[in-house]
Amino acid sequence: MSIQAARAFHERAFSDNEFRRAVEAKGREGLQFLNDIGYAFDVEHWRKLQQTLKEEQAEAALTIENLSQGDITAALNASRNSLAKFPLSWQLLDLHVAVLGHCGAHAECKTFLRELYADHPRLVYLDGPQRQRALDILGATFAFALAQNPELQKARDLATAGPTAPTAGGWSMTLKAEVWPDRHQVAVVACPTVEDFAARFAYRNRPVLLQGLTDDWSAKDTWRRDPFLKTHGQTTVQVHPARDVVENLRTGQPTEQMLMSDYATQMSARGDVPYIFKGLDSAAIAADFDEPDQFAAPLFSNAVEKRHERTFFYLGPAGSGVGFHQHVAAWNALVYGYKIWFFIPPHAIQRYRNANITALAFSDDVPEEIIKCVQCQGEVLFVPQYWHHATYNLTDCIGVAREIGTIDNLPQRLRDALSLA
């Protein structure tokens, strides 16, 4: 089991930041530490795993390149060969399911779905949390592959959907017209029922913009610039250069600290486009909003305490935002401002991991596989589990986001919906 143990460690180190830091702190004693806690492998097995992972990545890159060039037959053949060559990689299965979705090969896709349980040979050697994460990601890709193509959405017109005044809530709403998105590919739905939201979007793992869910929030008053700074102006907050937000939060890197009032004064004038993300403790803003019923447990897995822990207040000027990243399902409510979103389905991140989000915002030639939309103030965006996403703020933006967990046993829900034994 040594290769499997090495692979299990690799998976955990990738997805569990705290565990990875604990291993790194051991330095030269790290290998003995790993053996002591059950990862029985040696240096030779680790080297062999690294070579195998490089080969798997090369195989995946070939499949994705064929897919991006529209050569579906070549992509399908490459993907099938990869599966046969590397029997332990669940990531290659994830990519294969996505290819089957592009091909419309739903029958073959369903065959794989019938076999997708926790004791699957590509999952069984993983630790419990990593196995569940893999199941959640695979479930997300199966949902994407088996769903009907989303309805085409009409681009939102700047004149009717954009800002109607230079400010809103005291925040600047001035934007460059040339940055307003030329396409909008996410449905906009007003106040769906819980059942309708679950059936049309949650179980299909599709993003959606929801209107009417923030109408009664006190944040519409308390997060106006003047009252907001009166309440929170003397709070010390962490400020990130926009390009570093994801990495800083992932690694726990120290970052600049300043008073909220100073940040609000400086944020539009600084060249590094600073951004506050997770800037206020959830308890400090809890009274300002109510979580919409559409996102409640048990549909999504996170308990109340975890939801409070994974609540993120954000504030930033035009030009700020966050690069591509992924996590469990979440909702994002924009109280004031206008924001571009970029979405990539779970399998397709390799070509865009280090994409320049500002360049994407200004480009007229964004690749078709990137789903693009604009979120207007007062709207709540549902971010499906493990979809990669990035944002670019068109104006000053203030809002709150919350990670709500994963849909409980999405693969089984899909099997039930499709009547697969």
SULVENQUI-V267074 format. One record per residue. N is the residue number from 1. PHI is phi in whole degrees, 0 to 359 (NA if undefined). BURIAL is 1 if it has 9 or more other C-alpha atoms within 8 Angstrom, else 0. Layout:
n = {N N}
phi = {PHI PHI}
burial = {BURIAL BURIAL}
//
This chain:
n = {1 2 3 4 5 6 7 8 9 10 11 12 13 14 15 16 17 18 19 20 21 22 23 24 25 26 27 28 29 30 31 32 33 34 35 36 37 38 39 40 41 42 43 44 45 46 47 48 49 50 51 52 53 54 55 56 57 58 59 60 61 62 63 64 65 66 67 68 69 70 71 72 73 74 75 76 77 78 79 80 81 82 83 84 85 86 87 88 89 90 91 92 93 94 95 96 97 98 99 100 101 102 103 104 105 106 107 108 109 110 111 112 113 114 115 116 117 118 119 120 121 122 123 124 125 126 127 128 129 130 131 132 133 134 135 136 137 138 139 140 141 142 143 144 145 146 147 148 149 150 151 152 153 154 155 156 157 158 159 160 161 162 163 164 165 166 167 168 169 170 171 172 173 174 175 176 177 178 179 180 181 182 183 184 185 186 187 188 189 190 191 192 193 194 195 196 197 198 199 200 201 202 203 204 205 206 207 208 209 210 211 212 213 214 215 216 217 218 219 220 221 222 223 224 225 226 227 228 229 230 231 232 233 234 235 236 237 238 239 240 241 242 243 244 245 246 247 248 249 250 251 252 253 254 255 256 257 258 259 260 261 262 263 264 265 266 267 268 269 270 271 272 273 274 275 276 277 278 279 280 281 282 283 284 285 286 287 288 289 290 291 292 293 294 295 296 297 298 299 300 301 302 303 304 305 306 307 308 309 310 311 312 313 314 315 316 317 318 319 320 321 322 323 324 325 326 327 328 329 330 331 332 333 334 335 336 337 338 339 340 341 342 343 344 345 346 347 348 349 350 351 352 353 354 355 356 357 358 359 360 361 362 363 364 365 366 367 368 369 370 371 372 373 374 375 376 377 378 379 380 381 382 383 384 385 386 387 388 389 390 391 392 393 394 395 396 397 398 399 400 401 402 403 404 405 406 407 408 409 410 411 412 413 414 415 416 417 418 419 420 421}
phi = {NA 296 296 298 296 297 292 299 297 302 297 292 297 289 258 242 299 296 296 299 295 297 292 299 293 282 59 293 273 299 295 295 300 295 298 294 258 108 264 273 212 239 299 296 296 295 296 297 297 300 294 298 296 298 293 297 297 294 297 297 298 296 299 294 296 299 296 293 272 83 270 296 298 295 297 294 296 297 293 297 297 297 300 292 282 234 285 258 273 285 295 289 295 301 294 297 298 297 298 300 298 298 281 74 274 292 296 294 300 295 299 295 296 301 265 273 232 297 266 300 305 276 235 297 279 283 296 309 298 290 295 294 298 297 299 295 292 298 301 297 289 300 299 296 290 267 285 292 301 295 297 292 255 286 301 281 279 303 294 256 260 277 300 252 210 296 224 216 63 87 266 290 247 287 221 274 301 289 268 299 302 271 214 219 240 239 298 245 231 267 43 291 292 302 294 294 300 298 290 274 232 297 288 270 56 241 292 204 261 248 254 87 271 250 302 260 287 290 302 299 260 287 258 297 305 294 295 296 289 296 277 245 301 265 279 278 233 272 241 246 303 307 290 252 303 298 294 298 290 292 262 72 295 295 218 293 238 201 290 304 296 293 298 299 287 265 299 272 257 278 287 273 48 289 219 259 223 64 275 235 298 301 294 286 239 302 282 271 208 236 294 299 301 300 252 284 289 270 302 245 280 295 286 303 299 294 296 295 296 255 257 233 280 223 207 197 272 304 96 276 159 226 286 299 202 216 193 295 301 208 237 224 255 260 285 226 122 220 217 268 244 239 239 228 305 308 275 251 279 309 280 232 304 250 297 278 293 298 297 297 297 268 281 265 230 286 307 297 289 272 274 232 204 242 258 260 299 91 266 246 260 270 258 293 297 65 283 284 209 216 225 222 278 282 221 305 226 225 188 216 232 215 278 247 99 248 288 301 50 302 303 291 299 294 300 296 294 264 57 262 291}
burial = {0 1 1 1 1 1 1 1 1 0 1 1 1 0 0 0 1 0 1 1 0 0 1 0 0 1 0 0 0 1 0 0 1 1 1 0 0 0 1 1 1 0 0 0 1 1 0 0 1 0 0 0 0 0 0 1 0 0 1 1 1 1 1 1 1 1 1 0 0 0 1 1 0 1 1 1 0 1 1 1 0 1 1 0 0 0 0 0 1 1 0 1 1 1 1 1 1 1 1 1 1 1 0 0 1 1 0 0 1 1 0 0 1 1 0 1 0 1 0 1 0 1 1 1 1 1 0 0 0 1 1 1 0 1 1 1 1 1 1 1 1 1 1 1 1 1 0 0 0 0 0 0 0 0 1 1 0 1 0 0 0 1 1 0 0 0 1 1 1 0 1 1 1 0 0 0 0 0 1 0 1 0 1 1 1 1 1 0 1 0 0 1 0 0 0 0 1 1 1 0 1 1 1 1 1 1 1 1 1 1 1 1 1 1 0 0 1 1 1 1 0 1 1 1 1 0 1 1 1 0 0 1 1 1 0 0 1 1 1 1 1 1 1 1 1 1 0 1 0 0 0 0 0 0 0 0 0 1 1 1 1 1 1 0 0 0 1 0 0 0 0 0 1 1 1 1 1 1 1 1 0 1 0 0 1 0 0 1 1 0 0 0 0 0 1 1 0 0 1 1 1 1 0 0 0 0 1 1 0 1 1 1 1 1 1 1 1 1 1 1 1 1 1 1 1 1 1 1 1 1 1 1 1 1 1 1 1 1 1 1 1 1 1 1 1 1 1 1 1 0 0 0 0 0 0 0 1 0 0 1 1 0 0 0 0 0 0 0 0 1 1 1 1 1 1 1 1 1 1 1 1 1 1 1 1 1 1 1 1 1 1 1 1 1 1 1 1 1 1 1 1 1 1 1 1 1 1 0 0 1 1 0 1 1 1 1 0 0 0 0 0}
//
